[in-house]
Amino acid sequence: MAFASFDNRGSSAPVSDINMVPLIDVMLVLLVIFIVTAPLLTHAVKLDLPKVSSQANQLKPDKVEFAIDGAGQRFWNGEPVARDEAARRFAAEGKKQPQPEVHLRADQSVAYRAVAETLADASKAGLSKIGFVSEPERP
């Protein structure tokens, strides 16, 4: 460590030492603070809570298999229905809680109009879980 002197020859060189004492003091103060507060953070109240066994009531929504064949005929779970009857059934299913899922199967040769009408009827009834069912391509 360099101390000041009355000699002017060494005064032009900069001091390259870092005073570590204040840094060590701060670290020791922080260490003491952590040692004192650590036991306070781990203090917990011991409770003997009652033990019960119950299962959550999980209602699985029904599913509606709705199909449209190549001729435009509609099927509700395999039963042929007209569009107005399907719309009434969609309205009845839309009022249920939980709402059922609608699995829509449409023949690839059916006009898109029949599919769009079915989607519109289901949407008007308040059904939001509608899925399109398809078959994977075979190599």
N, C-alpha and C positions, 0 to 999 in steps of 0.2 A: 504494500500500500504506500502511495506517495504522499508525503506531507509537505506543506509549504516551507520554503526556506528563504533566506535572504539573498541567495545566490541567483542572479538573473540569467545565468547560462541555461538552466533546466526549465525555465518558465515557458518556453515556447512549445514544448511537447505536450500533447493532449493526454488526459488521464484515461487510461483504458481499463481501469478496474471498476467492477460493479459492486456497489455496497449491498451485500446480501443480508445484513442484519434486519432491516425492516421487513424484508420478504419472509424471513424465518419467523419473526414475531407474528406476522399476520397468519402464517400457517399454523403456528402453535395455538393462537386464539381460536381459529376455526376448528382445530382438532378438539379443543376443550369444549366448545359449543356442541359439536357432534356427539362427544362422549356423554355430555349431560342430557341432551335431548333424545338420544337413541332409546333408552328404556321407556320414555314416555310414549313413544310411537308404537311400541309393541304391547302396551297394556290393553287388555281386552276383558270384557265381562264374561264370565263363564256361565252359560245357561244350559239347562237340561230341557230341551224342547221336546214336546210330545211327538211320538212316532206314529204315523198312520199310513195306511196303504190305500191308495185310490188310483183309478185310471182316468185319464182324461177322456171326456165324452167326444169322440171323434165321429162325426156324421159324415159318411162318404156320400158325395152327391151321386144321384142316379146318372145314367147316361142314356141318351136317346140316339139310336141308330137310325139315321134318316138317309134314304137312298133315292136316287133318281136314275131310272134305266134309260136306255137309248131312245125309247119312244116318248120319254117325258113323263112317264108314270111315276108317282111319288109313293114311297113306302115308309111307314112309321114302324120301326122295329119289326120289319118283315111283313107288315099288314098294309095292303094298298089303301091309300087315302087320297081324297081330292085336295086341291090347294086350300079351299076355304076350311075344310076340316083340319088340315095341318096347321092353319093359322090359329084356329080355336085351341088346338092342343098346345101349340107354342105359348099362347096366352095363359093357359092353365099351368104349364110348367114354369113360366116366368114368375108366377106368384109364389112358388114353393121356396122354402129356405132349407138347406142351401140349394142354389139353382143347379139344375143338371147340366152336364156337358152334352153338346150336340155334336155327334160324329157324322159328318156329311160325306156320303159316297156318291159320286156322280160319274156316269158312264162317259167315256171320252168323246162319244159321238153326240151327246146331248147338247142342245143349244144353251149358250151361256145365259139366256134369258130365264130359263127355268131355275138355274142355280142362283141368279141374282134375285129372283122373286122369293126364293126360299130364304136367302140371307136377309132380305128386307122384312119378311114376316117374322123371323126370329128376332131381329133387332127391334122391331116395333113391340114385341112381347117383352122386351127387357132382357133377353138372353144375351150374355156377352162371351160365354165360353163355347166357341164354335171352332171345331177342328176339321180340316179336310183330310180324308183318308185316301191314300193311294197305294198302289203296289209298286215295289221296286222293279227297276228294269232288269230283265234277265239277259245275260250275255249270250 
